[in-house]
């Protein structure tokens, strides 16, 4: 496929590209992502994770807990935690949830997500810091600070 050819070429050529990373956006909410077409959500995320493991210089620049209509194979919290754990562990430059606040609810907005989801991000960030103790402060540090903001704060 065209995607496989591109990813192969990226892996071969990235050493020649200074200060470049491949920004991947993994979403699972459209009609195209329905399980009867692409496999269960677990299968889809595992497939993307295999790409990350094989590629140098990557970041999952966007992901969400949004799922396709009539999804039955995985609840939103488990889906979110699986993506967060795998993407953070296997992309070389981390993973970023869609946004802090956009009014679209907890599957898209961390501010609107329940405390369990916010705690999962804090926990994964700490695990990542332990894996990579020489990392300087990252945008993730700012996210952790924001996660500590009181619920009634509108910032």
C-alpha positions as CSV (number, residue, x, y, z in Angstrom):
1,X,0.0,0.0,0.0
2,X,1.0,3.6,-0.3
3,X,1.2,4.0,3.4
4,X,3.6,1.1,3.8
5,X,5.8,2.4,1.1
6,X,5.9,5.8,2.8
7,X,6.7,4.4,6.2
8,X,9.5,2.2,4.7
9,X,11.0,5.2,3.0
10,X,10.7,7.2,6.2
11,X,12.6,4.6,8.2
12,X,15.3,4.4,5.5
13,X,15.8,8.2,5.1
14,X,15.2,9.7,8.6
15,X,18.8,9.5,9.5
16,X,19.5,12.0,6.7
17,X,16.9,14.5,8.1
18,X,18.1,16.6,11.0
19,X,15.6,17.5,13.6
20,X,12.6,15.9,11.9
21,X,10.0,13.6,13.4
22,X,7.0,11.9,11.8
23,X,3.8,13.3,13.4
24,X,1.1,10.5,13.4
25,X,-2.5,11.1,14.2
26,X,-4.4,8.0,15.2
27,X,-8.2,8.3,15.3
28,X,-10.9,5.6,15.5
29,X,-14.2,7.4,15.3
30,X,-15.4,7.4,11.6
31,X,-17.5,5.0,9.6
32,X,-14.2,3.8,8.0
33,X,-13.0,2.6,11.5
34,X,-16.0,0.4,12.1
35,X,-14.9,-2.9,13.6
36,X,-16.5,-5.0,10.8
37,X,-14.2,-3.2,8.4
38,X,-10.9,-2.7,10.2
39,X,-11.0,-5.3,13.1
40,X,-11.6,-4.6,16.8
41,X,-10.3,-1.5,18.4
42,X,-7.7,-3.6,20.2
43,X,-6.5,-4.9,16.8
44,X,-6.4,-1.4,15.2
45,X,-4.4,0.1,18.1
46,X,-2.1,-2.9,18.2
47,X,-1.5,-2.5,14.4
48,X,-0.6,1.2,14.9
49,X,1.6,0.3,17.8
50,X,3.6,-2.1,15.6
51,X,4.2,0.8,13.2
52,X,5.5,2.9,16.1
53,X,7.9,0.1,17.3
54,X,9.3,-0.2,13.8
55,X,9.8,3.5,13.0
56,X,12.4,5.9,14.3
57,X,11.6,9.6,15.2
58,X,7.9,9.6,15.7
59,X,5.3,11.4,17.8
60,X,1.6,10.6,18.1
61,X,0.6,14.2,17.7
62,X,-3.1,13.6,18.2
63,X,-5.3,10.8,19.6
64,X,-8.6,10.7,21.3
65,X,-11.0,8.3,23.1
66,X,-13.6,8.8,20.3
67,X,-14.8,5.5,19.0
68,X,-16.8,4.5,15.9
69,X,-20.6,4.3,16.0
70,X,-21.9,1.1,17.6
71,X,-18.5,0.1,18.9
72,X,-18.9,-2.8,21.3
73,X,-15.5,-4.3,21.8
74,X,-14.0,-1.9,24.3
75,X,-15.2,0.7,26.7
76,X,-13.9,4.3,26.3
77,X,-11.7,4.2,29.5
78,X,-10.0,1.0,28.6
79,X,-9.6,2.2,25.0
80,X,-8.1,5.5,26.2
81,X,-5.7,3.8,28.6
82,X,-4.5,1.2,26.0
83,X,-3.7,4.0,23.5
84,X,-2.0,6.2,26.0
85,X,0.2,3.4,27.3
86,X,1.3,1.9,24.0
87,X,1.8,5.3,22.2
88,X,3.8,6.8,25.1
89,X,6.0,3.6,25.3
90,X,6.7,3.2,21.6
91,X,6.8,6.6,19.9
92,X,10.2,8.2,20.3
93,X,8.7,11.6,21.1
94,X,5.6,10.8,23.1
95,X,1.8,11.2,22.5
96,X,-0.6,14.0,22.9
97,X,-4.3,13.8,23.6
98,X,-6.6,15.8,21.3
99,X,-7.1,18.9,23.5
100,X,-7.5,20.3,27.0
101,X,-11.0,21.8,26.3
102,X,-13.2,22.0,23.2
103,X,-16.7,21.4,24.5
104,X,-17.0,18.0,22.8
105,X,-17.0,15.9,26.0
106,X,-14.6,13.6,27.7
107,X,-13.7,11.5,24.7
108,X,-12.2,14.6,23.1
109,X,-11.6,17.1,25.9
110,X,-9.4,16.3,29.0
111,X,-10.9,19.0,31.0
112,X,-14.3,17.3,30.6
113,X,-13.0,13.8,31.1
114,X,-13.5,12.0,34.4
115,X,-10.8,12.0,37.0
116,X,-9.8,8.4,36.1
117,X,-8.7,9.5,32.7
118,X,-6.8,12.5,34.0
119,X,-5.0,10.4,36.6
120,X,-4.0,7.9,33.8
121,X,-2.2,10.7,32.0
122,X,-0.4,11.8,35.2
123,X,0.6,8.2,35.9
124,X,1.9,7.6,32.3
125,X,3.9,10.8,32.4
126,X,5.6,9.7,35.6
127,X,6.4,6.3,34.1
128,X,7.8,8.0,31.1
129,X,10.0,10.2,33.3
130,X,11.3,7.1,35.1
131,X,12.1,5.4,31.7
132,X,13.9,8.6,30.5
133,X,15.4,10.3,33.5
134,X,17.6,12.6,31.4
135,X,14.7,14.2,29.7
136,X,14.3,17.9,30.3
137,X,10.9,19.3,31.2
138,X,8.5,18.7,28.3
139,X,5.0,20.0,27.3
140,X,3.8,17.0,29.3
141,X,4.9,18.9,32.4
142,X,2.6,21.7,31.5
143,X,-0.2,19.3,30.9
144,X,0.3,17.8,34.4
145,X,0.2,21.3,35.8
146,X,-3.1,21.9,34.0
147,X,-4.5,18.6,35.2
148,X,-4.1,20.0,38.8
149,X,-6.2,23.1,38.1
150,X,-9.5,23.2,40.1
151,X,-12.5,22.0,38.2
152,X,-14.2,25.4,38.5
153,X,-11.3,27.2,36.9
154,X,-12.2,28.3,33.3
155,X,-8.6,28.7,32.0
